[in-house]
Amino acid sequence: MPLTLESSDSLSKISLEGEIDIGCAAELQGLLVHALGSSKEVQVSLGSATDLDVTAVQLIWAARRAASASAVEFAVTGPVSEPLASTLLQAGFEDFAAIEIESLATGT
């Protein structure tokens, strides 16, 4: 399954695995809405994701904005693969791959 939600007392963690595309959009949206509704910290882990299409990126972006408006902590975590980091950078989402941006910029 490419999407999973794990919840604890203080955290809702959504993990993405493999290719996340339009076929996963409704499920991803539902998990994000559920996680944000819990008022817990929300983490979206891209560590096992190999590709995100524009729909997935837009859903994560919108969820982060909704979290900010609701004063819910929201983080996108990795590490992400170099191709995925490159895709996110080319799409203008530098902050989604901040760790990888530093690695790519410094060569480490």
C-alpha positions in Angstrom: 0.0 0.0 0.0 1.6 3.3 -1.0 0.0 5.4 1.8 -0.2 4.6 5.5 -1.3 6.6 8.5 0.2 6.0 12.0 -1.2 7.9 15.0 0.1 8.3 18.5 -1.0 10.6 21.3 0.8 13.6 19.8 1.5 12.7 16.2 -0.2 11.7 13.0 2.4 10.4 10.5 1.5 9.8 6.9 4.1 7.7 5.0 4.2 7.7 1.2 5.8 4.8 -0.7 6.6 4.4 -4.3 4.9 6.4 -7.0 2.2 8.7 -5.7 -0.1 9.9 -8.5 -3.6 10.9 -9.3 -4.8 7.3 -8.6 -3.8 7.9 -4.9 -5.2 11.4 -4.7 -8.5 10.7 -3.0 -6.9 8.5 -0.4 -4.1 10.9 0.2 -6.6 13.8 0.6 -8.6 11.7 3.1 -5.6 10.9 5.2 -4.5 14.5 5.3 -7.9 15.7 6.2 -8.2 13.0 9.0 -4.7 13.9 10.3 -5.3 17.6 10.3 -8.7 17.1 12.1 -6.9 15.3 14.9 -5.2 18.6 16.0 -2.0 16.6 16.5 1.3 17.4 14.8 1.2 16.1 11.3 4.2 14.6 9.5 4.3 13.5 5.9 7.2 11.1 5.3 8.6 11.0 1.7 11.4 8.7 2.7 10.0 5.8 0.7 8.4 7.8 -2.1 10.0 7.5 -5.6 7.8 9.9 -7.4 5.1 12.5 -6.7 2.9 13.9 -9.4 1.6 17.4 -9.3 -1.6 16.3 -7.6 0.2 14.8 -4.7 2.4 17.9 -4.3 -0.6 20.2 -4.4 -2.4 18.2 -1.8 0.6 18.3 0.5 1.0 22.0 -0.1 -2.6 22.7 0.6 -2.5 20.6 3.8 0.5 22.5 5.0 -1.4 25.8 4.4 -4.4 24.4 6.3 -2.2 23.3 9.2 -0.7 26.8 9.4 -4.1 28.4 9.4 -5.2 26.0 12.2 -2.0 26.4 14.2 -1.2 22.7 13.7 2.5 21.7 13.4 3.1 20.2 9.9 6.4 18.8 8.5 7.4 17.0 5.4 10.2 14.6 6.2 12.7 12.6 4.3 15.3 11.8 3.3 14.1 11.8 -0.3 15.9 10.4 -3.3 17.9 12.8 -5.5 15.5 12.5 -8.5 12.5 13.3 -6.2 14.4 16.2 -4.6 15.3 17.5 -8.1 11.6 17.2 -9.2 10.5 19.2 -6.1 13.2 21.8 -6.7 12.2 22.2 -10.4 8.6 22.7 -9.3 9.6 25.5 -7.0 9.1 23.6 -3.7 12.5 24.1 -2.2 11.2 23.8 1.4 9.8 20.3 0.7 13.3 19.0 0.2 15.4 21.3 2.4 17.7 18.6 3.6 18.4 17.4 0.1 18.8 20.9 -1.2 21.6 21.4 1.3 23.1 18.0 0.3 22.9 18.8 -3.4 24.3 22.3 -2.9 27.2 21.2 -0.7 27.9 18.0 -2.6 27.6 15.9 0.6 
